[in-house]
Amino acid sequence: MDLKNKVVYITGGSKGIGYGVAVTLLEAGARVAVSGRTLSTVEEAAKQLGSEDRVLALASDVSKHGDEKAAVQKILDKWGQLDVVLANAGVGYFAPVDELEDDAWHKMIDTNLNGVFHTLKASVEALKKSKGYYITLASLAGTNFFASGAGYNATKFGVVGFTQAAMLDLRKYDIKVSTIMPGSVATHFAGNEPDEKDAWKIQPEDIGELVLDLLKMNPRTLPSKIEVRPTRPDKK
């Protein structure tokens, strides 16, 4: 895919992985829409990313299908097409299952799992027209379970399964579908403030390069599930 003037939609794009991918794809010539739940936060990120003719800031809560439909419509109204969607928005709450709050469970299900469905449902007809690419951001937690991760594991296992089934459903339309499953990434996830202590981790721009590689892959080949992890874990 030649990225020049292609249109990309990234959920959860105001910081972290979403922001890093946006930077990379803008540098490759794409036009990028980024969304988040708070418009002022997304608008500030959009100003840092680039000019209004190349970047669109959107307020959307992916747990609400109506929000995602409205976001996609605004993209189509502005640019008339949608070529790539990165369902990146996610939250995480970690506690032993007997201590995990009901509210935390449902927030993860609504954002991490329902969100990827809402994003795809809102964008799939536009992707059929463009023969585009739909990518979900899962996690190694979608294949490796761990203590105090019951809710997060459940959602990310679900994202992996959902994306792989969607890949089989949509390839007849020439839509490519992949899921990326990162290990430790230097982001603000779960209250982390990235600094030099996170230098050993995957960096957001590394995921951006991976997304770019997927988009530039020969169309006859589809890396449908990609695991990526730090080369060397942090040594305390």
Buried (B, 14 or more C-beta within 10 A) or exposed (E): BEBEEBBBBBBBBBBBBBBBBBBBBBEBEBBBBBBBBEBEBBBBBBEEBBEEEBBBBBBBBBBBBEBBBBBBEBBBEBBEBBBBBBBBBBBBBBBEEEEBEEEBBEBBBBBBBBBBBBBBEBBBEBBEEBEBBBBBBBBBBBBBEEEBBBBBBBBBBBBBBBBBEBBEEBEEBEBBBBBBBBBBBBBEBEEBEBEEEBEBBBBBBBBBEBBBEBBEBEEEEBEBBBBBBBEEEEEE
